[in-house]
């Protein structure tokens, strides 16, 4: 569950991390596209519940084994030199004897959605090997919903919380070699709205297979903080990092 919290809160935004698969063509030539993706994250930090703070140090394989169902993806649609984007994920997580909560049973659900607007600006950097690139600042809004139930002899608790966050980011991309391009994405959210903060950085190498299909792989690091403002006293202070992979279908 925790990797998805970071992922969506992008990770999450998670993330919101999906613009890492944006096209590197000229702004007016960029097609609409969708991009399912996956972030294999290792998480560290702490979770607080009813005044009890629990340290977290989980590898991606430990988190993945508890996922029952889930999906994540990103979509972008050009409007001249501007674009609109949608980013979302949903996951259902369950694990008996979840060690982070002292071996209690944990069932949780997470949903995240991002939507926003951006604008593409062509640049012509001085480094010849890089060539022309695109810088795309964007602004958006994110909603993150977390529900969880902990059942066991030591702790029985249910909680639900929504986070509503503004998001600011910038996407830098350009060609490296025939069929290869780079993407760097930096974004931030929360800004203490709903007592939450989020930061994310992504570096991706993209390979074009055909006009409509491409694949991408890279690395992402993010952190998420939320104070214990909910009725259940839930607080999160988590950082995650790991490889990111995805595919892109352009139209």
Order of alpha helices (4+ residues) and beta strands (2+ residues): alpha-beta-beta-beta-alpha-beta-beta-beta-beta-beta-beta-beta-beta-beta
